[in-house]
Amino acid sequence: MATPPEDISNLVSRTANLHCFDEVSDLVPDVDTSAAVASLSLVGKLISSRIVNKHAVKGILAKAWNISDGFSFTVLESNTFLFGFSKELVRDRMLSSGPWSVMGAHLVLKVWNPNLILEEIDFSHSGFWVQIHGLPPALKSRVNVTKIGAKFDRFLQFDESGGDSLVWNRFIRIKVDLNVSEPLKPGFLLKRSPHPDVWVQFKYERLSNFCYQCGRISHCARACPYDLPAVDPDLSPPYSIGKAFGPWLRAESCVPASVFRMVPGKPFNHSEIELVKDDEIIIH
């Protein structure tokens, strides 16, 4: 026998406030715990398609960090760890001295906001020092480097160690924030009429393993899930690319001369970057 609609409505109204759990509100944060988590800890996540042995993680980082007082180490979940330090200065040094990697896997380090749970921490971005190679001296200015830095997710800072002038540096160093799930940026093509166009190469310091097929740091080429050609999507004729991604993206490697080459007789159709000298646009 079907239940009358009015009986169903009564049943719903009577059970609407029933719960299988108790609600707890007005919990008071512990000031000391919050301060310790905020100033003396880091949460780290290894960007890898495989689970890295926790003992290897602790041993490798203990050797790399070389902290006299040591550090505490807690496994939160697979490839995710909590590091505790005795001094905020030491914590900050570990954070700023990165990037770090363990057994080829990039380690994203984040300060833990004590009001958030682990699942709310954003591990999608990480800081990298990037070297800019191949800029002509006339274009080595802060204005131009800021324009180049805007190609990344977030431009953080210049390397100030070379003094105020950038022109005497063999290359320019900038720190940027990168989305670790996106391909690395190999560089860009600099138009400089009437002179021949030239490739400006990005090199990443302390770069972990990455895929030479798609340019992502989460896996190697043999495990690449992306059906993409190994080319830089920002380049088009008359430039031909053997591979956009390779060991030359590491700061300690050299760019092979055969990687980027002109294809004779092809029209040029490439997105342009405007670089300026003495307040005058000289590259179109």
C-alpha positions in Angstrom: 0.0 0.0 0.0 1.4 3.4 -1.0 2.3 5.9 1.7 0.1 9.1 1.4 2.2 12.2 0.5 1.2 14.0 3.8 2.6 11.1 5.8 5.9 11.3 4.0 6.0 15.1 4.7 5.4 14.5 8.4 8.2 11.9 8.5 10.7 14.2 6.8 9.9 17.1 9.2 10.2 14.8 12.3 13.6 13.4 11.2 15.2 16.6 9.7 17.0 17.4 12.9 18.2 13.9 13.7 22.0 13.3 13.4 24.2 10.3 13.8 26.9 12.5 15.3 27.3 15.2 17.9 28.2 18.7 16.7 31.1 20.4 18.6 31.5 24.1 18.3 33.6 26.9 19.9 36.9 24.9 20.1 39.6 27.2 21.4 43.0 27.1 19.5 46.0 26.5 21.6 48.2 29.6 21.3 51.5 27.8 22.0 50.8 24.9 19.6 49.7 27.3 16.9 52.9 29.3 17.2 55.1 26.3 17.2 53.4 24.8 14.1 53.6 28.2 12.3 57.2 29.0 13.1 59.0 25.7 13.6 57.6 23.3 11.1 57.3 22.6 7.4 55.1 20.2 5.5 56.8 18.4 2.6 55.3 16.5 -0.3 57.3 14.6 -2.9 56.1 15.0 -6.4 56.5 11.5 -7.7 54.4 8.7 -9.3 56.0 6.2 -6.9 56.1 6.0 -3.2 59.5 6.9 -1.8 60.9 5.0 1.2 60.4 7.1 4.4 63.8 6.0 5.8 65.5 7.1 2.6 63.7 10.5 2.8 64.9 11.2 6.3 68.4 10.0 5.7 68.9 11.9 2.5 67.5 15.1 3.9 69.5 14.8 7.2 72.7 14.7 5.1 71.6 17.5 2.7 70.3 19.8 5.4 73.2 19.1 7.8 71.4 20.7 10.8 73.4 20.4 14.0 70.3 20.1 16.2 68.7 17.7 13.8 65.0 17.8 13.0 61.9 15.8 13.8 60.3 13.7 11.1 56.7 12.4 10.9 55.0 10.6 8.0 51.6 12.1 7.5 50.7 10.0 4.4 52.4 8.5 1.4 55.1 10.9 0.2 53.9 13.6 2.6 55.9 14.5 5.8 56.0 16.9 8.7 59.4 18.4 9.6 60.0 20.0 12.9 62.9 22.3 13.7 64.4 23.8 16.9 64.7 27.3 15.6 62.7 29.4 13.2 65.9 30.7 11.6 66.8 27.1 10.7 63.3 26.4 9.4 63.5 29.5 7.2 66.9 28.5 5.9 65.7 25.1 4.8 62.7 26.8 3.0 64.7 29.4 1.2 67.7 27.2 0.3 65.5 24.9 -2.0 64.5 23.4 -4.2 65.2 20.0 -2.6 64.8 16.6 -4.1 64.9 13.0 -2.8 65.9 10.2 -5.1 65.1 12.3 -8.1 61.6 13.4 -6.7 61.0 17.1 -6.2 60.1 18.1 -2.6 57.5 20.8 -2.2 57.9 22.5 1.2 55.2 24.6 2.7 54.6 26.5 6.0 51.6 24.9 7.7 48.9 27.4 8.6 47.8 25.9 12.0 44.2 26.7 11.2 44.2 24.3 8.2 44.0 20.6 7.9 46.5 18.7 5.7 44.1 18.3 2.8 43.7 22.1 2.6 47.5 22.8 2.1 48.2 23.7 -1.5 51.2 21.8 -2.8 50.6 22.8 -6.4 53.4 25.4 -6.6 57.0 25.5 -5.6 59.8 28.0 -5.8 62.7 27.6 -8.3 65.8 29.6 -9.2 65.9 30.1 -12.9 68.9 31.2 -15.0 68.2 33.3 -18.1 70.9 32.7 -20.7 71.4 34.4 -24.1 70.1 37.9 -23.5 72.1 40.6 -25.4 73.8 43.1 -23.0 71.6 45.9 -24.1 68.5 44.1 -22.9 69.8 43.1 -19.5 67.7 45.4 -17.4 65.3 45.0 -14.5 62.4 46.1 -16.7 63.1 43.4 -19.2 63.8 40.7 -16.7 60.5 41.5 -15.0 58.8 41.1 -18.3 60.4 37.7 -18.7 59.6 36.7 -15.2 55.9 37.4 -16.0 56.0 34.3 -18.2 56.0 32.2 -15.1 53.2 31.7 -12.6 54.7 34.2 -10.2 57.9 36.3 -10.3 59.4 36.4 -6.8 62.7 38.1 -6.9 66.0 39.0 -8.6 69.3 37.6 -7.5 70.9 40.7 -6.0 74.3 39.2 -5.4 75.7 40.6 -8.6 75.1 44.3 -7.6 72.7 46.8 -9.2 73.8 46.3 -12.8 72.8 43.1 -14.6 74.9 43.7 -17.7 78.1 42.2 -16.3 76.5 38.9 -15.3 77.0 35.9 -17.6 73.4 35.1 -17.0 70.6 36.5 -14.9 69.0 34.6 -11.9 65.4 35.0 -10.9 63.3 33.1 -8.4 59.9 32.2 -9.6 56.9 30.2 -8.4 56.0 27.3 -10.7 53.0 25.0 -11.0 54.6 21.6 -10.5 51.8 19.9 -12.5 52.6 22.0 -15.6 55.4 21.6 -18.1 58.6 23.5 -17.5 59.2 26.5 -19.7 62.3 25.9 -21.8 62.8 29.5 -22.9 61.5 31.9 -25.6 62.4 33.2 -29.0 63.6 36.8 -28.9 62.9 38.8 -32.1 65.5 41.5 -32.6 65.1 43.0 -36.1 67.2 43.8 -38.0 69.4 41.1 -36.4 68.6 37.4 -36.6 66.2 36.1 -34.0 67.9 34.3 -31.0 66.8 31.7 -28.5 66.8 32.8 -24.9 67.3 29.7 -22.7 65.9 29.0 -19.3 68.0 26.8 -17.0 66.6 25.5 -13.7 68.9 25.2 -10.7 68.8 21.9 -8.6 66.2 20.5 -10.9 64.8 17.1 -10.0 64.0 14.3 -12.4 61.5 15.4 -15.1 59.9 14.0 -18.2 61.8 14.8 -21.5 58.6 14.1 -23.3 56.2 16.6 -21.8 58.4 18.6 -19.5 56.7 17.8 -16.2 58.5 16.9 -13.0 56.0 14.4 -11.7 57.3 11.5 -13.8 59.9 10.3 -16.3 59.5 9.9 -20.0 59.0 6.1 -19.8 56.0 6.6 -17.6 54.6 9.7 -19.4 50.8 9.6 -19.5 50.6 12.5 -22.0 50.4 11.8 -25.7 52.3 14.9 -26.7 55.1 15.6 -29.1 58.4 16.7 -27.4 58.2 20.2 -28.8 57.8 23.6 -27.3 54.2 24.8 -28.1 55.3 28.4 -28.2 57.5 27.9 -31.2 56.4 27.7 -34.8 58.2 28.0 -38.2 60.8 29.0 -39.2 62.1 27.3 -36.0 62.3 23.6 -35.8 62.9 21.8 -32.5 64.5 18.4 -32.0 63.3 18.3 -28.4 62.1 21.1 -26.2 62.8 19.3 -23.0 66.1 17.6 -22.1 69.1 17.8 -19.8 70.0 21.2 -21.1 67.2 22.6 -18.8 69.4 21.9 -15.8 71.7 24.7 -14.8 74.8 22.5 -14.9 74.1 21.4 -18.5 74.8 23.2 -21.8 72.3 23.8 -24.6 73.3 21.7 -27.7 73.7 23.8 -30.8 71.5 21.5 -32.8 68.4 21.8 -30.6 67.0 25.0 -32.2 67.7 25.6 -35.8 66.3 27.8 -38.6 64.2 26.2 -41.4 65.0 28.1 -44.6 62.2 29.7 -46.6 59.5 29.4 -43.9 57.5 32.5 -42.8 57.8 33.6 -39.2 54.7 33.6 -37.0 55.5 33.6 -33.3 54.1 35.3 -30.3 56.3 38.3 -29.5 57.9 39.7 -26.3 58.5 43.4 -26.1 61.8 44.2 -24.4 62.8 47.8 -23.8 66.0 49.9 -23.6 66.1 53.4 -22.2 62.3 53.6 -22.2 62.2 52.8 -25.9 60.8 49.6 -27.3 63.5 48.1 -29.4 62.3 44.5 -29.8 59.0 44.0 -31.7 
